[in-house]
Amino acid sequence: MSEKEEYSDYVAHLSSVINAVALITGFMFASLTVLLTALPDLSSASSQLVLLIAACFLDVFVFILLDFLRNSAWFCKMPPLTRRMASLNLLLLVSLMLGIGMVTTSMFFAYNLTYLALAQLAMWITCSMATYVYIMRPMLPRRSLTSNKN
């Protein structure tokens, strides 16, 4: 049995997990949006606590999703990393992290929830740093750059 065959079932399982976590992440973002529009008094402490918990779970689910994506890539045989693919990978990660973090923070600012927006911004920065340290940095030695400048 080759090494690829040994991990093929595990990679297929990770694919299912990634789909489930992506679904939950989308649900959390939709829930956050609905809560912002449906809560009667956004200035109350209980409403802001609910929104903060929903935003925190959204950040955690994005982190978990990225971690499972890294795990599935870890067990796959990968071609050498070209500069073009490295740039696209970085663009994808930065776009995802900026998109989730800035959209949720902007939604809170749009509803004049300044302290909640600042708390979300702090959580997002923490999650972004954890994503780099625990997800991106461990993958860097695994994928060496080739001399191809594409």
Secondary structure, DSSP 8 states (H G I E B T S, - for coil): --HHHHHHHHHHHHHHHHHHHHHHHHHHHHHHHHHHHH-S-TTSHHHHHHHHHHHHHHHHHHHHHHHHHHHHHHTS----B-HHHHHHHHHHHHHHHHHHHHHHHHHHHHTT-HHHHHHHHHHHHHHHHHHIIIIIHHHTTTS-B-S---
